[in-house]
Amino acid sequence: MKSWWRKQPSAAADVAANDAPPAMGAERALRRLEWTVIRRLDGLLQGDYRTLMRGTGLDLADLREYQHHDDVRHIDWNVTARLQIPHVRVYTEDREMTAWFVLDLSRSVDFGSGTRAKREISAGFVGVLARLLTRHGNRVGALVYGNDLEAVIPPRSGRRHVLHLLHSMERRAAALRPGRGMTRLDDLLKSAATLMPRRSTVFVVSDFLSEPGWERPLGLLAQRHEVLAVRLYDPLELELPDLGLVPLTDAETGEQLWVDTHDAGFRKRFARIAAEREAALRGALAKAGVDALELSTADDLVESIVRFADMRKRRVRSGGAPNFKVAA
């Protein structure tokens, strides 16, 4: 039985070329997503695209009460003075936007207790969102982290670019080496803040199993960009079944430990610690002021994205707080 922690080799952050022929694996994966996921989303998300992409364009979309995470530069002082309650302007995102995928591909995302690992869920989400965005003329780029920041893929548009992105994810996964220590997600987020000069939509795709200290860089990133935390997890990370004596291996450090899952007390302690970690993670994301989409290896990707789109649309209309869970 494998475990769920992570990390790998250092290579200077290379700017990946976009003219390399895409691997057949990436081509098959994208074609499968286009037929099984994107076709379904086309019908389910009709009319939702522009609602989901509100940001800092020129067209005024709405006025709403000021929230603690809002940019004070967007306060409408005339309305505020008239109503005696701070209000902010909400703008429609420019038709051509830039999106970045900040990808944590460390060893811990290899874990999956069922038919799919967290890495497959990550690739599926990236493939679907990148293809949906580029079909509308937007550009997507990526920062790829394995053991360190290993690739910077500049934003471009088109199907070939999406294939290149998926192929880069496959290649980095194959090059990972185990036992190199815990992930440093704060390094990845600090690099993202440096490498993204323009305001963008940023998808941080990770299981957030990392050394501490990533909360502040994420909050700083969210002050400049529209950030969505896409949190990957497996149900077995939350609760252990009764499997008897089994070995658990830390995918990132290589450390192995034998545990007796037949012990009801041990399973109860495991579930309690996992619940505490879940609460701390959600609290950290809320404090950073980012929306959160939770994707389980047991979820249906289409239903998760649609549910998130619906909840995000209602939150934008009502001006509610960010950060909520979306699970199938």
ABEGO torsion letter per residue (X at the ends): XBBBBBEBBBBBBBBBBAABBBBAAAAAAAAAAAAAAAAAAAAAABGAAAAAABBABABBABBBBBBAABBAAABBAAAAAAAGBBBBBBBBBBABBBBBBBBBABAAAABBABABBAAAAAAAAAAAAAAAAAAAGBBBBBBBBBABBABBBBBBBEAAAAAAAAAAAAAAAAABBBGAEBBBAAAAAAAAAAABABBBBBBBBBAGBBBBGAAAAAAAAAAABBBBBBBBBBAAAABBBBAEBBBBBBAAAGBBBBBBAABAAAAAAAAAAAAAAAAAAAAAAAAAGBBBBBBBAABBAAAAAAAAAAAAAAAAAAGBBBEBBBBX
